[in-house]
Amino acid sequence: KDAPKNLREYYQLGLLHGDWTHIVYQEERFQFNDTLKISSQLANTLQSKFNIQKGDRVAFSMRNYPEWMFCYMAITSIGGIVVPLNSWWKGDEIEYGLTNSEAKLFIGDEERLDRLEGRLTDLPKIAVRSNKPHHQDIDFYNLIKDAAIELENPIDIKPEDDASIMYTSGSTGYPKGVVATHRGIIFAPYYWITLTMMSGVASEDEDELTDEVSESFQAASLVGVPLFHVTGSHALFLLSIPVGRKTVLMYKWDPEVALDLVEKEKISAFTGVPTMSSEMVEAQIKNPRDISTLKDLYGGGAPRPPEQVKRQKEHMPQSNPGIGYGLTETNALGANNAGDTYLAKPMSTGFPVPKIVDLKIVDDNGKDLDVNENGEVCIKSAATFRCYWKNPEATAECLDADGWFKTGDIGYIDEDGFLFINDRKKDMVIRGGENIACPEIEAAIAEHPDVLEASVFGVPDDRLGEILATNVCIRDESKLSDIDLNSFLAKKLANFKIPTHVWIQKEKLPRIASGKIAK
């Protein structure tokens, strides 16, 4: 009952650490006070110059720049709905996200604006960190420079009002917009704070509770994952505000640069996909730095091989290994496993805090299954999304009236309450933590005039967990090659969606009894 009623109130918690460093990007440093002032300037500008009203969608896409955070805070502070688009998307995909969300404004960096060149020309735009002359009139800082540093027109925002639409690739062709409320989003960082405090009390480790209390020992996290994922936006950005944690942004992922920043900025926590933490361990072995401040080295978004966990503990004994499980639809909440329990059960993604997040396993008929029985994982909490944007059929398919969300992941819960994920019900591949819907790629391949049909699936990969592969049936007279096909796809799809392995044939693809392709 004492939690902030909306994200605008939540951001005010940053004033508790006003002159502490909040964001570091290369040589730039912003205090918590700066973050609030700039986001307020943008909020006032959105209202006065762009007439953004409560409930309007405002989309943005860019690298992990400080302005990403300012946009998120400004839009939600005036009751707008943030639409953070995947910055790896190409022009067709960005246009789809803007059109589907019915965005009233797009904020993008130079690269994203270039991808939209000639598209949606009537849509107002704001340019972030662009050096192009024709972007100067719509430059972020030029537009906000005369705006007040405090909100001039605060409006009423209720806990159940919509706050964000984040697009996620499910088992269908086009990404679905996941609608989350202010309450649902705020619940996530509060959950992690509760988990950390409970962990500290249980282990009687006073450091857990006090290391974020004074600026001289300010905790710091390194952001190597995209902010447009719930791990980046929720577990790193939003959580940094109440706990006073310094947030260090990377221009792009590089394990050597990451370790340099750990040493320079005294990073205490890193959360990324398992590939990232594994590459950091290997880079540290080859070129050791002083990374004694690094307490937590976590993974998420994909399974983490037990061998990686053992190697981390062996070569970075001062760091605590961990993994988390959650989805965009659950605002990143589900289960967590860290420390000794993770070393004891490295195949498990952990357990939820009882009474706060509920898990269960069900069969195909929705019947609850017993301990150690394999079925579909279901999650229920106050963080669960409200609906899929403009898609009531997809919502009804996976979200019931009691608030249980059917994840599409297959697993079991053991006798100790630990969750194990071992398969997926959905036709989806997770490449380095990025969800890819196979039907979306198949549809793009089928647009090539020489293609008759295609089957897209995942194959194991030591570095990324899974990578995309495809079998393609082409016309008898065609001479289409894998290089030709991937050049065609490069104009339509983000690079991570382009299959690594391509097999082209003129024979029809094999079928199962129902007539479906035998993947």
C-alpha positions, 0 to 999 in steps of 0.5 A: 500500500506504500508503493508508488502509485505510478512510474512518475512517483517511482522516479522520485525515489531517485531524489534519495541519491540526488547528487550520486552518479546515475548514468555513465556513458563513455566520458559522460556522467549524469547524476540522479538529479540530472536524469530527473531534470532532463526527463522532465524537460522532455516530458514538458516538450512532449506535451507542449510541442507534440501534444502528447496526451494520456494514453498516446503511444510514443515509440523510440529506438536507439543504441543504449544511450542515456536518452533511452532512459530519459525517453522512458521516464518522460513518456510514462511521467505524463501518462503516455505509453512507451513503445521501445522498439528493437534497435536491431530491426530494419526499416520494414520491422520498425515501420510495422512497430510504429504502425501497429502501435499507432505511435504519435511520435518516433524518437530515434538515433541517426541510424534508426532514422536512416532506416525510416528514410522515406517511410511514414513521412507524416509521423513527427520525429525527434533525432538523438545524437545525429550529426546530419544537418537536416536532423538539427531542427528536430534534435533532442536537446535543441527541442528541450533546451528551453523547457522547465526542469520540473513537470508543469502539467502533471496529470492523474495516473492510476496504477492500472493505467497502461504504461508500455508496449514491448514487442516480443516474438512469439510463435506467430509471424508478426511480433506481438505488443505486450501491454504492461501497466504502471503497477505491473512494471513497478512490481518487478524492481520491488520484487528484486529488492525484496529478494535481495533483502530476504537473501541478506537476512537469510545469510546474515550477510550485512553487506547485502543490506548495506553496500548500497547505502553510501556513495563511497561504496555505491553499487554499480551495474554494467549494461551490455544487454539491450535496454529494449529487453526487460532485463535491460529496462527493468532489472538494470535501468529501473532497479537502479533508481530506488537502490541508488545504483550507478548504471554504466552503458556500453556502446556495443558488446565486447568482453574486453571492454566490459572487463575494462569498465568493471575495473575502471568503474568498480562494477559490482553486478553484471547481468547478461545472456549466458554467452556474455558472462562466459565470454567475460570469464574467458577474457579474464583468463587471457588478460586478467584485470582487477575485478575484485568489486564484481560480486554478481555475474548473472545470466538470463534469457537462455539456458546456461550450461553447467560447465560455464557455471563451474568455470566462472566459480573456478576462475572468478571465485569472488563473483557470485554466479546466477541465472534468472527466468522471466518473460516480457509478458511477466515483466522479467519475473519468474524464478531466480537461482544464485550462489550455492543453490545455483552451484548445487542445481546448475540445471535449474533456473531457480525458484520464485519468492513464495506468495509473491510470484506463483508457478505451476505446471499444467498438461495440455488440458490445463490440469495441474501436474505433480512434482517432477512431472513435465508440462507447460510452465505457468506464472502468476503475479501482479507483474503479469501483462494486461494483454497483447495490443489489439490481439484479444485472441492471442491474449485469451489463448495464454492468459486466463481469468485468474491471471495465470500466464501460459509461457509456452515453455516446457519444464517441471518443478522438483521436490524442493520447488526448483523450476527446470526448463527443458523444451519449448511448446512454441515454434521459436528459437532463442538465439543468444537471448533473442526470441525468434519466431520461426513462422516470421522467418519462413514468411520472409523467405517465402516472399522470394519468387524462386522459393516454393516453401521453407522450414526454419528451426534451431540448431545447437550452438556452443556460443549462442545456445541456438542458431537459425537454420532453414531447409528451402525448396526452390523452383526447378528452374531456379539457381538460387544460392544461400548467399542470394537468399541471405542477401534478399533477407538482409533487406527485410530482417534484422541480422540476428534473424537471418539463418546461419545454415541454409540447405537448398533443395528442389525436392518437396520438404518432408511431411508428417501425417497431418500434412505439416512439414516434419521439422 
